[in-house]
Amino acid sequence: MVRSRQARRRWELQQLITALSLAGRIESEHEALPRLAALAPAHTSTCMTILEAWVRTSPHPWTLQQHEESIRAILKAGIASGDAATAETATAIVSRCITAGIDLRDALTTS
């Protein structure tokens, strides 16, 4: 049962990556980003990859602000992972958000 749940989650994340790469955007951020935030502790690298790809689509600053809580949760999971590449991705995401007027630098701390 646990194995099938994990497989479903991996499939769900892979579908989101595919959809984002094909469509160039996420149609329903209000559903996708909170779901990513919930999955980020167990699927950190994949969730960070998706978040980075989404942020690269240059969503409207208002959209970033609306989903700030979910973005912070994903970034914090990335930093908590202790992986250097994931931390670098988190820093790149925060930089892109700052250029859009959303300061998430505090999400880069582990406290």
RADA-V706615 format. One line per field, one symbol per residue. phi: phi as a letter, one per 40 degrees, with the letter a starting at -180 (. if undefined). burial: # if it has 24 or more other C-alpha atoms within 12 Angstrom, else .. A space follows every 10 residues. Layout:
phi=???
burial=???
This chain:
phi=.ccccccccc cdcccccccc cccgabcbdc bccccccccd ccbdcccccc cccccccfcd dccdccbdcc cdcccccccc cgcccccccc cccccccccc gbcbdccccc c
burial=.......... ..#..##..# ....##..#. .##.###### ..######## #######.#. ..##..##.# ########## #....##.## ####.##... .#.##.##.. .
